[in-house]
């Protein structure tokens, strides 16, 4: 059974209504109990007057006066019937109201055992006893209503609690699914970046491949004479080694296929250099100025290729913004327990309207064919998951991005 937001509001309003009603009934019950005690005190005071029963040594009593008091008592909301007894000088009780009551049987008090018994005392003299058969209809109705409302309140709270537990379970499942979607999005963005890399990879390898191509005619000519061309073969070997060296340095295959989610100790300066090397196809004539803190290794605990994904994305954005010319500054530093990397370019900068939504999904200054608009959003998500941050630092010229990460424990 699924619960919508309206269900929870309805449950909450019902619980509040039941709580208020229950509180009012409890208050009425307490008020009833208070009034009952006050009423019993008043009844005791009425019947202990001398003119009602007289002192014990006086056998007389005012029959008509007692009858009038009895009518007053039974006409109220608390009593159904009353009996009045007078204590004689020898200590025996004699029922004086109702006058027809036969008090001679020895077990007459047992028939009134469930009634409320009040001692009629005046000036330290016990004149008699007042037996009241109380009318508990109102009290029992209030008690029953309290029980019913209490049960309904418990039922409502149980349903609300069960609904919240169910919703918590749904939210937990949604969180797990969202985390999985987040991992998929990170991989898709990595594949997008890898697509840009692969689309331009021939820019870096065309020269060694051209050398191989130019060497092959010479080899063919030599082989016609069945002679050995050591220089041409050596050139092929050298250029081939260079080809694989470039692929190895790029690490493109590892970058695309890696599923690294395990944190390891990595040197930020080394990660920054790898990220820079990964996107060199877009560098053109841009000058890179390195300002790295190399007095000691700056170690952080993170998945290496996620950091490469973040930093190469920032560097690639800077290259594309500068359109092949300008200066880019890469810095690293350690500030207390935080490590910092900055990517600064002297390009045209960002429009004012873009700065406010720069880290939102699909926000991009590029065309749809040039980027997904997810790079900065995913980069910030990766860094926040590692306890770090990504921010745009205000600058007069170009764009200035700052990455911070916690230094590895024990550093």
Long-range contacts (C-beta under 8 A, 24 or more apart in sequence): 1-166, 2-166, 2-170, 3-163, 3-166, 3-167, 7-163, 8-160, 8-163, 8-164, 8-167, 11-156, 11-159, 11-160, 11-163, 12-160, 14-156, 15-153, 15-156, 15-157, 15-160, 18-149, 18-152, 18-153, 18-156, 19-153, 21-149, 22-146, 22-149, 22-150, 22-153, 25-142, 25-145, 25-146, 25-149, 26-146, 28-142, 29-139, 29-142, 29-143, 29-146, 32-138, 32-139, 32-142, 33-139, 36-78, 36-134, 36-139, 39-76, 39-78, 40-116, 40-118, 40-132, 43-73, 43-118, 43-130, 43-132, 44-118, 44-119, 44-120, 44-130, 46-72, 46-73, 47-84, 47-120, 47-127, 47-128, 47-130, 48-120, 48-121, 48-122, 48-127, 49-122, 50-122, 52-127, 53-84, 53-86, 53-96, 53-120, 53-127, 53-128, 54-127, 55-125, 55-127, 56-86, 56-87, 56-88, 56-89, 56-125, 56-126, 56-127, 57-89, 59-88, 59-89, 61-86, 61-96, 63-96, 63-99, 66-96, 66-97, 67-97, 70-97, 70-98, 73-132, 77-135, 77-138, 78-132, 78-134, 78-135, 79-132, 79-133, 79-134, 79-135, 80-133, 80-134, 80-135, 81-132, 81-133, 82-130, 82-131, 82-132, 82-133, 83-112, 83-115, 83-130, 83-131, 84-128, 84-129, 84-130, 84-131, 85-128, 85-129, 85-131, 86-127, 86-128, 87-126, 87-127, 87-128, 87-129, 93-128, 93-129, 96-128, 182-381, 183-261, 185-374, 185-378, 186-306, 186-309, 186-378, 186-381, 186-382, 187-259, 188-374, 189-309, 189-313, 189-372, 189-374, 189-375, 189-378, 190-255, 190-256, 190-305, 190-309, 191-256, 192-371, 192-372, 192-374, 192-375, 193-309, 193-312, 193-313, 193-316, 193-375, 194-252, 194-255, 194-256, 196-316, 197-250, 197-252, 197-255, 197-278, 197-279, 197-281, 198-252, 200-281, 200-282, 201-250, 201-252, 201-281, 203-281, 204-246, 204-250, 204-280, 204-281, 205-243, 205-246, 205-247, 208-239, 208-240, 208-242, 208-243, 208-246, 209-239, 209-243, 211-235, 211-239, 212-236, 212-239, 212-240, 215-239, 249-277, 250-277, 250-278, 251-278, 251-308, 252-278, 254-305, 255-305, 255-308, 255-309, 258-305, 260-303, 260-304, 260-305, 260-306, 261-303, 262-303, 263-301, 263-302, 263-303, 263-386, 264-301, 264-302, 264-303, 264-304, 265-299, 265-300, 265-301, 265-408, 266-299, 266-300, 266-301, 266-302, 266-304, 266-307, 267-297, 267-298, 267-299, 268-298, 268-299, 268-300, 268-307, 268-332, 268-339, 268-341, 268-405, 269-293, 269-294, 269-297, 269-298, 269-332, 271-304, 271-307, 271-308, 271-311, 272-311, 272-330, 272-332, 272-341, 274-308, 275-307, 275-308, 275-310, 275-311, 275-312, 275-315, 276-311, 276-312, 276-315, 276-330, 278-308, 278-312, 279-312, 279-315, 279-316, 279-319, 282-316, 282-319, 282-320, 283-319, 284-319, 284-324, 284-325, 285-324, 285-325, 286-319, 286-322, 286-324, 286-325, 286-326, 286-327, 286-328, 287-326, 287-327, 287-328, 288-327, 288-328, 288-329, 288-330, 289-327, 289-328, 289-329, 289-330, 290-330, 291-329, 291-330, 291-331, 291-332, 292-330, 292-331, 292-332, 293-332, 293-333, 293-334, 296-334, 298-332, 298-333, 298-334, 298-339, 298-407, 299-407, 299-408, 299-411, 300-339, 300-386, 300-405, 300-406, 300-407, 300-408, 301-386, 301-406, 301-408, 301-409, 302-386, 302-405, 306-382, 306-386, 307-382, 309-378, 309-379, 309-382, 310-379, 310-382, 310-383, 310-390, 310-403, 311-341, 311-343, 311-403, 313-375, 313-376, 313-379, 314-343, 314-379, 314-401, 314-403, 315-343, 317-375, 317-376, 317-399, 318-343, 318-344, 318-345, 318-347, 318-399, 320-366, 320-370, 321-345, 321-347, 321-348, 321-365, 321-398, 321-399, 322-346, 322-347, 322-398, 323-347, 326-398, 334-407, 337-406, 337-407, 338-404, 338-405, 338-406, 338-407, 339-404, 339-405, 339-406, 339-407, 340-402, 340-403, 340-404, 340-405, 341-402, 341-403, 342-393, 342-400, 342-401, 342-402, 342-403, 343-400, 343-401, 343-403, 344-395, 344-398, 344-399, 344-400, 344-401, 345-398, 345-399, 346-397, 346-398, 347-398, 347-399, 348-398, 349-395, 349-397, 349-398, 349-399, 350-392, 350-399, 355-392, 358-392, 359-390
